[in-house]
Amino acid sequence: MSAFFIYLVKVSGWTAAWWLIYHFFLRKEKFYTFNRFYLLTGLTVSFLIPLAIFHYSVEIFTVQTAVATVAGNTPAPARTVDIYSILFYIYISCTILFVIRQLYLFLKIKNIIRSTGYTATDNYRLVDSPKIEKPFSFFSYIFLNSCQISEPERRLILAHERFHIFQRHWIDLALVESISIFLWFNPFAWLYLRSIRENHEYLADEAVISSGYSPVCYRAALINQSLNASVFPLVNSFSQYKFKRIIMMKKETSNPLKKLAVILLIPAICLFFWAFSEPEYHVMTIESNVSQNDSLKTRNNSMDKPLIIVDGKKYSSSINEINPEQIESISVLKDASAVKIYGEKGKNGVVVVTTKRTNKSSDNLNTDSINIQSKVNINIGDSAIYRGVYTTCSPANQNRIIVHGSSIDSPLYIVDGEETDSIENLSAGDIQSISVLKNESAAKIYGEKGKNGVVIITTKK
């Protein structure tokens, strides 16, 4: 039920937006045909746009717990008043009243036709009766009282009402009258109806004058009509909006660029979809008896596993199976730096482990050999270093060590636990492993000496 009322509110908002742009930018311009198309399009689109709903994703994590059910007498829920049901009955009741009103006015027009009769001529039917106070057209019928008007005025009025029929203005009125009943609570719906009627009169006036009738005589006939307009629905009355019509007749042709005011609808559409977008919830259930470590394992299993290198060889088992007491150091490589050294195998990251058993046999470890680059590249200025630590493992047959520096000072070199000023005399073939520490990681361990980075080298000796 609430969805129905939300839909009505959205339709009402769009009706208001289309009418306000027309009222402030197009109403006083001589774009009569364009305005007719604009108003009818706006009325139709106002009912279609709210049907389009945009969603944004929201993930909700819930904990699943065991709930004990206790048997017993459960009290019945208290009956509450549904406000939407009350509003719906009020809405339907008022809608029915408006429908009855329209049917009554239709019957009134039908009785006039039945009691008076009509004359069929020139694709319309003329009903000429003393019971008719003001001339108007209704579908293919023209109603007037020849006893109250002169012959010149009669010709002008007939010409005006014929153009209402030829241009099929009754279709517009039938549509907007029905929508006004559906949106009876929305004042902009009734303003919309008034604007469409007004534009119909401008269209008929323009057609009459363009057909060769004198504008002066036509305006005089318009002023001679009474100020009271017809009360019938779905009719176009000659005497409606007479003073506005006279002003528009005298107005010069409008600048076509003013039609660009409809572009204002674009931000209105964007704002609408942003304001009325609805969340799409994805519930993720976590069992309460699962330990934190199991949850972390589950999360890690859902991701691509990194490459694990232990003492220079690929390790196919879990890193958790390595005895922590055997681990000398652990380093992490990520993204481009990992791919640069290990190729496609390192695209998900690389975890490099150096154990204390480096010089001993590691047959009990589940490892496979892996090819790495023939050169050892140390990039102290590389901003892509992950958490300050990168490690290369034992490269075979390397000929030289390349240190990619930057504008910074030289890093601190540590070879087998001792500081050294240079590694130029060090043979790359004697190197077991190289680690790089940067920024806070280096300063935290080596103090001021490590501010420019630290290169830690372990040789095979």
N, C-alpha and C positions, 0 to 999 in steps of 0.2 A: 504493500500500500504506500509506504513512504517513497518508493522508487517512482511511483506515478506522480506524486506531488513535486518531487525533485525535477522530474521531466517538465512539468508545467512551469516551474520557476525558470528553468533554462530557456524554454521557448519564449516566455515572457521577456526575459532579458535580451534575447536576440531580436525580438520584435521591437523593443525599445531602441536598440542600437541602430537598426536599419532606419527606423522612422526619424530618429534624431539627426542622422546624417542628411536625410532628405529635407528635413525642416530647416536646418541651418545653412545648407549649401546648395540645394537644388530646387526648393519650392518656388523661389522667385525668378527662376530662369526659364527661358522658353524652350526647354527640352521636353516637350510634352510626350512625345513617343518614347524617348529614352526614359523619362520618369515613370511612365506606365510600366515598361519592362522592368525597371529597377524595383518598383514597389511590389510587383507580383513575384519577382524572383526572391526578394527579401522575405516575403511571407512564406514562400515554399521552403526556402533554405532554413528559416527559423525553426521549422519542425524536423528537418533532417540532420542538422549539425549536432544537436544534443544526443542523437543516437550513436554518434561516433565517440568512443571512450578510449582514452589513452591510459596505459598502466605504467607504473614504475615498480621495480622489484624490491622487496623487503624480506630479508631473512630473519626468522625468529627461532631462537634456540630454546628448547624446552627440556626439562628433565622428567623422564618417565619413572614414576615410583609405583610401588605396589600399594594398592588401596584396599583395605579390608572392608567387606560389606557386612553390615550388621543388620540382621533380620529384625523386623519390628514394624509397627504401624507408622507409616510416613504420613504426616499431615498433608492434606491437599493444598496446593498452592492457592494463595489468595487471588481472587478475581480483581483485575485492575482495569481501569477504564482506558480503552484504546483511543487516543486522541486522533489518530489518523482515520479511524472508522467514522468518528463524529464529523471530521472535516469532509470526508468523502460524501456522507449523506447530505451535508449542507451544499456541497458543490453540485451534486446530482439534482437536488431539489431546485436550486436556482437555474440550472441549465434547462430543466424541464419547463420552468416558467417562461424562459426566453423563447423556447421552441413553440410553446402554446401561443405566445404573443405573435410570433411570426405567422403561424398558421391562421390566426384570426385575421390578420391584415391581408393575407392571401385570399381568404374567403370573401373579404370585403370587396376586393378588386374583382373577383370572379362574379359576384352578384351584380356589380355595375355592368360588366360585359353582358351578363345574361339578361338583365332588365332593359338595357339600351340597344344591344346589338352592335354590329360593327360593319364597316365598309372595307372590303379587301381591295387594295390598290398598290401598285408599284412596290411589291415585296414587303409591304407592311399592312397592318390593319388599323383603321381609324375608328375610334370610339368618340363620338361627338354627343355630349350630353350636358344638360343644365345642372346635373348633380356634381359635375367636376368643377372644383374651385380654381385649381391651378393646372396648367398643362404639364404633362410628364409622359415618359415612355416606360414601358414595362415589357421586357422580352421583345416580341415583334408587334406590340400594340402601342399606338399613340393615343393619348387621352387629352381632350381639350373641350372647351366650351366656346363655340363660335359666337354665341350671343353676347359675350363679354369683351370681345376683341374685334378690331377692325380687320378688313381683308388684307391690307399690307402686313399687319402684325401676324395674321394667321399664316401667311406664306413663310414669313421668317421663322415662326415657331415650328411649323411643319418641317422646314429645312433643317433646323437645329436638331429636332428629335429624330429625324430620319438618319442623320449621321451617327447618333447614338446607337441606332439599330444596326446600321451598316458596319460600324466598327466593333460590334458585338461587346459593348460595354457591360451588358447584363452578365456575361461570364465572370468578369472581374468582381461584380457586385455579389453574385451568388457565392463565390469563393470567400470573399472577405466577410460577408454576413455570417456564413457558417462558422468561420474562425472566430469572429467576435462573440458568437454564442459559446463556443468552446472555451474562450478566454474572457468570459464576461467580467472577471475580477480584475483584469489588467486594463488600466486606463489607456495604455498605448495602443491596444487593439482597436478601441473606438476612435482614437486619433488617426490610426491607420486607415480605417474605413472612411473617415471624413476627408483625408488627403486623396484617396483614390477617387471619391466622388468629385472633388474639386478639380482634379486633373482631367477627369472625363469632360467636365464643362469646358475647360480650356481647349481640349481636343476638338470638341464639336464647334466651338466658336471659331477656331482657326479654320476648320473645314468650310464653314458657311461663308466666311469672308473670302477665302481662297476661291470659292465657286463663283464669285462675281457679285455678291450682294454688297450694298453700300454699308461701310462700317458705321457711318453716322446714323443711318436709319436703324441699323441693328442695335446699336447702343441705346437709341431712343426707345425702341420696343422693349428692351431689357429693363430700362428704368420704369416704364409704365406698369410693369407687373407689380403685384402686391408684394409686400415684404414678407408675408407669411408663406413658408414653403410647404410642400406636401409632406405628409407624415407617413406615407406608404414606404415599405421597405423595397429594396431591389428596383428602385425607379430612378430615372434621371429627370430632374425637374428643370424646366427652362428658367425658373425664377431663382434658382439657388446661386449663392455667392456672386450676386450681380455686380457689386461694386469692385470686388477683387478682379472679376473678369474684365471689367471696363479698363482697369489699370493695366492688366496684362495685355489687352489689345493694343494699347498705346505704346507699349514697351518695345524697344529695339531688340534686334536679334542678339542672343547671349553669346558670349565667347565660348567656343567648344571646349577649351582647356579646363573650364570649370567642372566638366564631367569627371575630371581626375579626382574629385573629392571622394569618390568611391574607394580610392586606395586606402582611406582611413579604416576600411574594414579589415585590412590585413593585420595590423596590431591588435584589433579587437578579437580576431579569430585566435591569434597566438595567446593572448591573455586568457581567453576562454579555456583553451585546452590546458594551459598551465594551471588555472584555478580549479578546474574540475577533473584533473587527472586523478585516477584512483590507484591505491597501492595494490600490488599483487603479492600476497604473502606466501613465503615458502617456509614451512615449519620443519626444523631439524630437531629430531628427538634424540636425546642422550640418556642412556640408562643410568640411574643413580648409583648402581652397584659396580660400575666400571671405575677402576682406579685412574688416577691422573696419568700414570705412565702408559696405561692401555689406550687412553684417549689420544695421547701424543703419538703412539705407534699407529693408531688408526688414521690419524691425520697425515702422518708421514707416508703411510702406504698409499694414500690417495694421490700423492705427488710423485713425479718422476724421481728416481733414486740417483744420487750423485755417483760419480766414479770414485772408488776407494783405492788408493795406492799405498801399499805397505812395503817399506824398504825398497822402493823402486819398482815393485811389481803390482799388477792388478790383483785386488783382493775380492773374491766373488762372494764371500760370506758376509754376515753382518759385522759391523765394527764393534758391536757390543760383545762379540765373542773373544776379542783380544783382551788379555789380562792387563788391566790398567797399570800394574806395576812394571810391565815390560815396555811401556810407552815412554820414549824419550821426548818427543815433541809431536804436535799435531798442527797442521797448517791447512788453510782453506783457500782455494782459488775459485773464482766465479766469473761468469759471462765471457767476455772477449779474452781475458787473460788465460782462462782455463782452456778455451778452444785454441788459442795461439800455441800452447805447449802440447796439448794432448789431442788436438784435432776434434773431430765430430764426437768422439767418446766423452769429451769433457764439456759438452753443451749444457748439461744439467748441474755443472759444478764438479769440483774435485776436492776430495779430502785426502791429504797426504800425511801419512803416519810414519815416523821414524822410531824404531824400537831400540832398546838397549842391546839387542842381540844382532846389531848390524853386521859385526864381523863373524858371527856364528851362523851355523846352518839354520834355516827356517823352513825345514821340510814339513814341519807339523802345521804350517800356515797354509791355508787354501788360497794360493796365489797363482796368477798367470802373468807371463811377461807381456810388456806393452812397449811399443815403439814410441820414442819421444824425439824431439828435435836434436840435431847434432850440435847445436850451439846453445850455450847458456846465456840467456839474455836477462839482465837485471835492470829494471827500469825504476829508478828511485823517484823520478818525477811523474810517474803514471798515476793519474788521479783515480783510476779504476780499481786500485788495490782494495780488497775487501777486508775490512776490519784490521787493516794495517799489517797483515802477515801474508806472505806468499812463499811458497817453497817449490823449488825444482828438485826432482829426484835424479838419481845417478845416471847421467847421460853417458852413453857409450861412444868412445872414439871421438870425443869432441876435441877440437884443435885450439879453441881460444875462448876466452870469457869476454863478453861485451857488456859494458856497464853504460846504460843510456842515462846520461846525466841531464841536467837542466841548468838553469842559471843559479842554482843553489850551490853551496859549498859541498865539498866531498863528504861522503858518508863515513861513518865509523866502520872499520873492517875488523871482524873477529874471526880468527882462524884457529880452529881447535882450542877455543877458549881463551886465546890471547889476542890482545890488540896489535894491529899492524898498520903501517901507514899506507901500504900499497899491496895490490895482489897481482901486479904485472908479471912478477917472476914466478907466479904459481901456475903450474901446468894444469890444464883443464882435465886431463886424464886422471889426475890424482884426486879429483874432487868426488866425495861421496854424496854430499847434499849441500844445497844453498838455501838459506832462508833470508827473507827481507822483512824488517820491521820499519814502520814509518809513523811519524807524528807522535801521538800520545803513547802508543805502544812502545816505541823506541825510547822516548824520554822517561817513561815510567820505570823501565828496567835499567837504562844506562845513564839516566840523568842528563845533564847539559851536553855531554859528549854525543848523545844520540839524537840531538835536535834535528840534524840533517838526514836522519835515517841510519839504519844499522844493517850491514850485510854480514850474516853469520855463515861461515863455511866450515863444513866438517870434511876432512880429508880421509882417504882410505888408510892412512897410516895410523 
